[in-house]
C-alpha cells in the first residue's frame, strides 16, 4: 500500500513515515492500493443533456435578472428624471467609448 494508483490514475508513494507508522502501513497488502483506484465514470447522453439544460436555465435566469434590473432603472429614470445624475452618465459613457475605441481618445 506504500505505492500504487490510489485514485483516478494518480501514482503516489508514501515516504518519510515514522517507523511505527511504517510498520502499521506494512500490514496492509500491496495489491489493495490498486483496488482503491477508481476511474471517473463517463456521463451518459441523458446526464450530459441534463447538465447542459441546467446550465442553459441558469444562464437564462441571469440574463432575465439583468434585463429586469436595467428596465427597472430606466423606468425610474423616466418617472423621476431629476434623480438621475445625467452628467455622470454622460461621463461614464464617454469614458467607456474612449477605452473601447482607441481612435476616439483625446
MOKAZI-V836666 format. One record per backbone hydrogen bond with DSSP energy under -1.0 kcal/mol. NH is the residue of the N-H (numbers start at 1). CO is the residue of the C=O. If there is no record, write none. Layout:
NH|CO + NH|CO
This chain:
4|12 + 6|10 + 10|7 + 12|4 + 14|2 + 22|18 + 23|19 + 24|20 + 25|21 + 26|22 + 28|25 + 33|30 + 35|31 + 36|32 + 48|44 + 49|45 + 50|46 + 51|47 + 52|48 + 53|49 + 54|50 + 55|51 + 56|52 + 57|53 + 58|54 + 59|55 + 60|56 + 61|57 + 62|58 + 63|59 + 64|60 + 65|61 + 66|62 + 67|63 + 68|64 + 69|65 + 70|66 + 71|67 + 72|68 + 73|69 + 74|70 + 75|71 + 76|72 + 77|73 + 78|74 + 79|75 + 80|76 + 83|80 + 86|84 + 89|85 + 90|86 + 91|87 + 92|88 + 93|89 + 94|90 + 95|91 + 96|92 + 97|93 + 98|94 + 99|95 + 100|96 + 101|97 + 104|101 + 105|102
